[in-house]
Amino acid sequence: EYANKVCNMFDGGKDAEDIVLLAENDRMINVIDRYGDNIKTEIVDDGHFRATVNAVPSDTFYAWLFEFGGSILVEGPTHIRNAYAEQMRKTLEKQSELNAKL
């Protein structure tokens, strides 16, 4: 919890929100390491769980998600899910533009 708060101190003063994540089961340890073991979780199916975390929707948060290569995704709220998708779209577009030049 302390590390999460420290990381979020530099994220532009945004407020933390409850964010629902859909993750592959082997990512449970990563979610707990980041948000603690007092988070709400539920089984979705044999391979996935859902977790509700309180986090600042920031570049730091999106970078943390991205490091797992799609094995942790945002279910909601919608504006955070869309913001993450937009971040990925912009990154892919910039990388594609660079690839075309090289």
VMD Tcl script that builds the backbone (N, CA, C; Angstrom):
set m [mol new atoms 306]
animate dup $m
set s [atomselect $m all]
$s set {name element resname resid chain x y z} {
  {N N GLU 1 A 0.832 -1.196 0.000}
  {CA C GLU 1 A 0.000 0.000 0.000}
  {C C GLU 1 A 0.873 1.255 0.000}
  {N N TYR 2 A 1.931 1.260 0.835}
  {CA C TYR 2 A 2.817 2.412 0.896}
  {C C TYR 2 A 3.466 2.665 -0.459}
  {N N ALA 3 A 3.981 1.602 -1.091}
  {CA C ALA 3 A 4.637 1.754 -2.395}
  {C C ALA 3 A 3.668 2.294 -3.425}
  {N N ASN 4 A 2.423 1.825 -3.392}
  {CA C ASN 4 A 1.418 2.297 -4.329}
  {C C ASN 4 A 1.169 3.789 -4.135}
  {N N LYS 5 A 1.067 4.231 -2.876}
  {CA C LYS 5 A 0.834 5.645 -2.601}
  {C C LYS 5 A 2.024 6.490 -3.033}
  {N N VAL 6 A 3.241 6.018 -2.766}
  {CA C VAL 6 A 4.436 6.758 -3.156}
  {C C VAL 6 A 4.510 6.879 -4.673}
  {N N CYS 7 A 4.265 5.778 -5.391}
  {CA C CYS 7 A 4.291 5.818 -6.858}
  {C C CYS 7 A 3.273 6.804 -7.394}
  {N N ASN 8 A 2.138 6.909 -6.743}
  {CA C ASN 8 A 1.072 7.761 -7.243}
  {C C ASN 8 A 1.206 9.220 -6.822}
  {N N MET 9 A 2.174 9.545 -5.953}
  {CA C MET 9 A 2.355 10.926 -5.517}
  {C C MET 9 A 2.687 11.841 -6.689}
  {N N PHE 10 A 3.296 11.303 -7.715}
  {CA C PHE 10 A 3.787 12.111 -8.819}
  {C C PHE 10 A 2.915 12.006 -10.063}
  {N N ASP 11 A 1.671 11.669 -9.885}
  {CA C ASP 11 A 0.780 11.455 -11.018}
  {C C ASP 11 A -0.230 12.569 -11.206}
  {N N GLY 12 A 0.192 13.790 -10.989}
  {CA C GLY 12 A -0.618 14.943 -11.337}
  {C C GLY 12 A -1.776 15.235 -10.410}
  {N N GLY 13 A -1.761 14.742 -9.205}
  {CA C GLY 13 A -2.799 15.069 -8.244}
  {C C GLY 13 A -4.153 14.447 -8.514}
  {N N LYS 14 A -4.209 13.423 -9.345}
  {CA C LYS 14 A -5.472 12.737 -9.598}
  {C C LYS 14 A -5.900 11.971 -8.362}
  {N N ASP 15 A -7.195 11.797 -8.221}
  {CA C ASP 15 A -7.728 11.044 -7.097}
  {C C ASP 15 A -7.756 9.554 -7.417}
  {N N ALA 16 A -7.564 8.746 -6.389}
  {CA C ALA 16 A -7.676 7.297 -6.543}
  {C C ALA 16 A -9.140 6.925 -6.781}
  {N N GLU 17 A -9.327 5.872 -7.535}
  {CA C GLU 17 A -10.658 5.363 -7.843}
  {C C GLU 17 A -10.664 3.849 -7.665}
  {N N ASP 18 A -11.842 3.288 -7.455}
  {CA C ASP 18 A -11.978 1.842 -7.476}
  {C C ASP 18 A -11.965 1.387 -8.919}
  {N N ILE 19 A -11.038 0.502 -9.242}
  {CA C ILE 19 A -10.849 0.012 -10.603}
  {C C ILE 19 A -10.983 -1.502 -10.578}
  {N N VAL 20 A -11.783 -2.039 -11.505}
  {CA C VAL 20 A -12.014 -3.477 -11.585}
  {C C VAL 20 A -11.085 -4.055 -12.652}
  {N N LEU 21 A -10.277 -5.011 -12.226}
  {CA C LEU 21 A -9.329 -5.670 -13.116}
  {C C LEU 21 A -9.774 -7.093 -13.393}
  {N N LEU 22 A -9.547 -7.550 -14.607}
  {CA C LEU 22 A -9.741 -8.948 -14.976}
  {C C LEU 22 A -8.356 -9.499 -15.250}
  {N N ALA 23 A -7.979 -10.569 -14.534}
  {CA C ALA 23 A -6.611 -11.060 -14.640}
  {C C ALA 23 A -6.562 -12.577 -14.725}
  {N N GLU 24 A -5.491 -13.051 -15.353}
  {CA C GLU 24 A -5.224 -14.478 -15.366}
  {C C GLU 24 A -4.788 -14.894 -13.967}
  {N N ASN 25 A -5.137 -16.097 -13.585}
  {CA C ASN 25 A -4.892 -16.569 -12.229}
  {C C ASN 25 A -3.440 -16.437 -11.774}
  {N N ASP 26 A -2.490 -16.629 -12.682}
  {CA C ASP 26 A -1.090 -16.565 -12.270}
  {C C ASP 26 A -0.627 -15.139 -11.969}
  {N N ARG 27 A -1.502 -14.166 -12.158}
  {CA C ARG 27 A -1.169 -12.767 -11.842}
  {C C ARG 27 A -1.674 -12.339 -10.462}
  {N N MET 28 A -2.299 -13.245 -9.729}
  {CA C MET 28 A -2.802 -12.906 -8.398}
  {C C MET 28 A -1.688 -12.337 -7.521}
  {N N ILE 29 A -0.521 -12.963 -7.543}
  {CA C ILE 29 A 0.583 -12.501 -6.704}
  {C C ILE 29 A 1.002 -11.081 -7.072}
  {N N ASN 30 A 0.948 -10.740 -8.347}
  {CA C ASN 30 A 1.320 -9.397 -8.777}
  {C C ASN 30 A 0.325 -8.353 -8.281}
  {N N VAL 31 A -0.950 -8.695 -8.329}
  {CA C VAL 31 A -1.989 -7.781 -7.852}
  {C C VAL 31 A -1.868 -7.596 -6.342}
  {N N ILE 32 A -1.655 -8.691 -5.626}
  {CA C ILE 32 A -1.501 -8.602 -4.169}
  {C C ILE 32 A -0.229 -7.831 -3.800}
  {N N ASP 33 A 0.867 -8.083 -4.520}
  {CA C ASP 33 A 2.104 -7.346 -4.248}
  {C C ASP 33 A 1.915 -5.845 -4.408}
  {N N ARG 34 A 1.116 -5.467 -5.375}
  {CA C ARG 34 A 0.915 -4.036 -5.652}
  {C C ARG 34 A -0.135 -3.406 -4.736}
  {N N TYR 35 A -1.236 -4.120 -4.466}
  {CA C TYR 35 A -2.382 -3.513 -3.782}
  {C C TYR 35 A -2.707 -4.124 -2.420}
  {N N GLY 36 A -1.972 -5.134 -2.015}
  {CA C GLY 36 A -2.199 -5.735 -0.706}
  {C C GLY 36 A -3.210 -6.866 -0.762}
  {N N ASP 37 A -3.304 -7.584 0.342}
  {CA C ASP 37 A -4.186 -8.749 0.361}
  {C C ASP 37 A -5.578 -8.442 0.899}
  {N N ASN 38 A -5.889 -7.191 1.101}
  {CA C ASN 38 A -7.233 -6.810 1.552}
  {C C ASN 38 A -8.130 -6.352 0.406}
  {N N ILE 39 A -7.736 -6.644 -0.832}
  {CA C ILE 39 A -8.549 -6.252 -1.980}
  {C C ILE 39 A -9.678 -7.256 -2.179}
  {N N LYS 40 A -10.738 -6.803 -2.821}
  {CA C LYS 40 A -11.865 -7.679 -3.138}
  {C C LYS 40 A -11.519 -8.466 -4.400}
  {N N THR 41 A -11.635 -9.796 -4.313}
  {CA C THR 41 A -11.403 -10.644 -5.485}
  {C C THR 41 A -12.544 -11.640 -5.620}
  {N N GLU 42 A -12.719 -12.135 -6.837}
  {CA C GLU 42 A -13.708 -13.187 -7.085}
  {C C GLU 42 A -13.254 -14.021 -8.269}
  {N N ILE 43 A -13.628 -15.275 -8.248}
  {CA C ILE 43 A -13.324 -16.187 -9.352}
  {C C ILE 43 A -14.251 -15.856 -10.514}
  {N N VAL 44 A -13.671 -15.775 -11.724}
  {CA C VAL 44 A -14.466 -15.551 -12.935}
  {C C VAL 44 A -14.686 -16.875 -13.655}
  {N N ASP 45 A -13.607 -17.604 -13.873}
  {CA C ASP 45 A -13.665 -18.926 -14.497}
  {C C ASP 45 A -12.402 -19.675 -14.091}
  {N N ASP 46 A -12.137 -20.813 -14.726}
  {CA C ASP 46 A -10.983 -21.631 -14.334}
  {C C ASP 46 A -9.645 -20.910 -14.494}
  {N N GLY 47 A -9.596 -19.913 -15.356}
  {CA C GLY 47 A -8.314 -19.262 -15.642}
  {C C GLY 47 A -8.204 -17.812 -15.231}
  {N N HIS 48 A -9.302 -17.232 -14.703}
  {CA C HIS 48 A -9.305 -15.791 -14.433}
  {C C HIS 48 A -9.950 -15.441 -13.100}
  {N N PHE 49 A -9.538 -14.292 -12.580}
  {CA C PHE 49 A -10.172 -13.717 -11.407}
  {C C PHE 49 A -10.429 -12.232 -11.655}
  {N N ARG 50 A -11.292 -11.680 -10.865}
  {CA C ARG 50 A -11.619 -10.257 -10.926}
  {C C ARG 50 A -11.171 -9.648 -9.602}
  {N N ALA 51 A -10.531 -8.493 -9.661}
  {CA C ALA 51 A -10.088 -7.799 -8.451}
  {C C ALA 51 A -10.508 -6.343 -8.538}
  {N N THR 52 A -10.934 -5.798 -7.414}
  {CA C THR 52 A -11.229 -4.375 -7.322}
  {C C THR 52 A -10.132 -3.740 -6.494}
  {N N VAL 53 A -9.414 -2.799 -7.116}
  {CA C VAL 53 A -8.303 -2.126 -6.454}
  {C C VAL 53 A -8.589 -0.632 -6.400}
  {N N ASN 54 A -8.003 0.032 -5.439}
  {CA C ASN 54 A -8.126 1.478 -5.352}
  {C C ASN 54 A -6.809 2.051 -5.846}
  {N N ALA 55 A -6.855 2.733 -6.984}
  {CA C ALA 55 A -5.631 3.221 -7.625}
  {C C ALA 55 A -5.880 4.539 -8.333}
  {N N VAL 56 A -4.806 5.245 -8.573}
  {CA C VAL 56 A -4.872 6.476 -9.361}
  {C C VAL 56 A -4.739 6.079 -10.826}
  {N N PRO 57 A -5.719 6.412 -11.665}
  {CA C PRO 57 A -5.629 6.075 -13.097}
  {C C PRO 57 A -4.646 7.019 -13.782}
  {N N SER 58 A -3.398 6.611 -13.821}
  {CA C SER 58 A -2.309 7.481 -14.256}
  {C C SER 58 A -1.388 6.719 -15.191}
  {N N ASP 59 A -0.400 7.426 -15.725}
  {CA C ASP 59 A 0.596 6.766 -16.564}
  {C C ASP 59 A 1.302 5.648 -15.799}
  {N N THR 60 A 1.554 5.859 -14.519}
  {CA C THR 60 A 2.199 4.833 -13.701}
  {C C THR 60 A 1.330 3.584 -13.614}
  {N N PHE 61 A 0.040 3.772 -13.404}
  {CA C PHE 61 A -0.892 2.646 -13.325}
  {C C PHE 61 A -0.959 1.909 -14.665}
  {N N TYR 62 A -1.090 2.668 -15.764}
  {CA C TYR 62 A -1.184 2.041 -17.075}
  {C C TYR 62 A 0.108 1.298 -17.436}
  {N N ALA 63 A 1.246 1.851 -17.050}
  {CA C ALA 63 A 2.528 1.178 -17.312}
  {C C ALA 63 A 2.599 -0.141 -16.542}
  {N N TRP 64 A 2.104 -0.125 -15.302}
  {CA C TRP 64 A 2.085 -1.356 -14.511}
  {C C TRP 64 A 1.230 -2.411 -15.224}
  {N N LEU 65 A 0.056 -2.032 -15.710}
  {CA C LEU 65 A -0.796 -2.978 -16.439}
  {C C LEU 65 A -0.086 -3.515 -17.679}
  {N N PHE 66 A 0.534 -2.612 -18.419}
  {CA C PHE 66 A 1.143 -2.963 -19.703}
  {C C PHE 66 A 2.257 -3.989 -19.543}
  {N N GLU 67 A 2.947 -3.947 -18.425}
  {CA C GLU 67 A 4.072 -4.870 -18.243}
  {C C GLU 67 A 3.631 -6.332 -18.240}
  {N N PHE 68 A 2.348 -6.587 -18.055}
  {CA C PHE 68 A 1.857 -7.966 -18.001}
  {C C PHE 68 A 1.324 -8.460 -19.342}
  {N N GLY 69 A 1.495 -7.684 -20.392}
  {CA C GLY 69 A 1.208 -8.145 -21.743}
  {C C GLY 69 A -0.206 -8.631 -21.985}
  {N N GLY 70 A -1.169 -8.001 -21.347}
  {CA C GLY 70 A -2.564 -8.370 -21.575}
  {C C GLY 70 A -3.112 -9.395 -20.600}
  {N N SER 71 A -2.298 -9.859 -19.657}
  {CA C SER 71 A -2.815 -10.834 -18.705}
  {C C SER 71 A -3.519 -10.174 -17.515}
  {N N ILE 72 A -3.439 -8.838 -17.428}
  {CA C ILE 72 A -4.256 -8.054 -16.501}
  {C C ILE 72 A -4.884 -6.935 -17.316}
  {N N LEU 73 A -6.213 -6.882 -17.323}
  {CA C LEU 73 A -6.950 -5.893 -18.113}
  {C C LEU 73 A -7.902 -5.104 -17.226}
  {N N VAL 74 A -8.339 -3.958 -17.725}
  {CA C VAL 74 A -9.299 -3.120 -17.002}
  {C C VAL 74 A -10.705 -3.458 -17.470}
  {N N GLU 75 A -11.567 -3.843 -16.531}
  {CA C GLU 75 A -12.986 -4.047 -16.839}
  {C C GLU 75 A -13.768 -2.751 -16.641}
  {N N GLY 76 A -13.417 -2.002 -15.646}
  {CA C GLY 76 A -14.168 -0.781 -15.392}
  {C C GLY 76 A -13.493 0.061 -14.329}
  {N N PRO 77 A -13.941 1.272 -14.200}
  {CA C PRO 77 A -15.017 1.920 -14.932}
  {C C PRO 77 A -14.650 2.175 -16.396}
  {N N THR 78 A -15.659 2.435 -17.170}
  {CA C THR 78 A -15.512 2.578 -18.615}
  {C C THR 78 A -14.487 3.634 -18.992}
  {N N HIS 79 A -14.480 4.781 -18.314}
  {CA C HIS 79 A -13.551 5.848 -18.707}
  {C C HIS 79 A -12.096 5.435 -18.476}
  {N N ILE 80 A -11.832 4.596 -17.502}
  {CA C ILE 80 A -10.468 4.131 -17.278}
  {C C ILE 80 A -10.110 3.050 -18.295}
  {N N ARG 81 A -11.041 2.159 -18.577}
  {CA C ARG 81 A -10.821 1.137 -19.614}
  {C C ARG 81 A -10.522 1.801 -20.955}
  {N N ASN 82 A -11.297 2.836 -21.301}
  {CA C ASN 82 A -11.088 3.542 -22.564}
  {C C ASN 82 A -9.772 4.321 -22.582}
  {N N ALA 83 A -9.403 4.907 -21.447}
  {CA C ALA 83 A -8.141 5.654 -21.370}
  {C C ALA 83 A -6.949 4.719 -21.568}
  {N N TYR 84 A -7.011 3.535 -20.975}
  {CA C TYR 84 A -5.935 2.561 -21.152}
  {C C TYR 84 A -5.849 2.110 -22.608}
  {N N ALA 85 A -6.989 1.838 -23.214}
  {CA C ALA 85 A -7.008 1.440 -24.629}
  {C C ALA 85 A -6.443 2.551 -25.510}
  {N N GLU 86 A -6.749 3.793 -25.190}
  {CA C GLU 86 A -6.231 4.926 -25.963}
  {C C GLU 86 A -4.717 5.039 -25.805}
  {N N GLN 87 A -4.214 4.827 -24.600}
  {CA C GLN 87 A -2.761 4.843 -24.379}
  {C C GLN 87 A -2.079 3.792 -25.257}
  {N N MET 88 A -2.643 2.600 -25.287}
  {CA C MET 88 A -2.057 1.531 -26.097}
  {C C MET 88 A -2.159 1.851 -27.581}
  {N N ARG 89 A -3.293 2.430 -28.010}
  {CA C ARG 89 A -3.462 2.777 -29.418}
  {C C ARG 89 A -2.420 3.803 -29.852}
  {N N LYS 90 A -2.212 4.829 -29.042}
  {CA C LYS 90 A -1.223 5.867 -29.370}
  {C C LYS 90 A 0.185 5.287 -29.444}
  {N N THR 91 A 0.510 4.407 -28.519}
  {CA C THR 91 A 1.829 3.787 -28.521}
  {C C THR 91 A 2.036 2.944 -29.764}
  {N N LEU 92 A 1.039 2.139 -30.110}
  {CA C LEU 92 A 1.127 1.308 -31.302}
  {C C LEU 92 A 1.262 2.168 -32.557}
  {N N GLU 93 A 0.509 3.251 -32.630}
  {CA C GLU 93 A 0.572 4.147 -33.783}
  {C C GLU 93 A 1.970 4.757 -33.923}
  {N N LYS 94 A 2.540 5.230 -32.833}
  {CA C LYS 94 A 3.879 5.840 -32.876}
  {C C LYS 94 A 4.930 4.812 -33.252}
  {N N GLN 95 A 4.830 3.609 -32.691}
  {CA C GLN 95 A 5.795 2.571 -33.022}
  {C C GLN 95 A 5.673 2.168 -34.496}
  {N N SER 96 A 4.444 2.091 -34.994}
  {CA C SER 96 A 4.217 1.741 -36.409}
  {C C SER 96 A 4.801 2.799 -37.325}
  {N N GLU 97 A 4.640 4.079 -36.954}
  {CA C GLU 97 A 5.209 5.166 -37.753}
  {C C GLU 97 A 6.737 5.060 -37.793}
  {N N LEU 98 A 7.352 4.774 -36.650}
  {CA C LEU 98 A 8.800 4.617 -36.625}
  {C C LEU 98 A 9.231 3.414 -37.445}
  {N N ASN 99 A 8.525 2.300 -37.312}
  {CA C ASN 99 A 8.858 1.107 -38.081}
  {C C ASN 99 A 8.820 1.372 -39.570}
  {N N ALA 100 A 7.854 2.176 -40.028}
  {CA C ALA 100 A 7.724 2.473 -41.447}
  {C C ALA 100 A 8.897 3.303 -41.954}
  {N N LYS 101 A 9.503 4.079 -41.083}
  {CA C LYS 101 A 10.651 4.930 -41.466}
  {C C LYS 101 A 11.959 4.162 -41.510}
  {N N LEU 102 A 12.016 3.069 -40.788}
  {CA C LEU 102 A 13.285 2.339 -40.672}
  {C C LEU 102 A 13.432 1.257 -41.702}
}
mol reanalyze $m
mol bondsrecalc $m
mol representation Tube
mol addrep $m
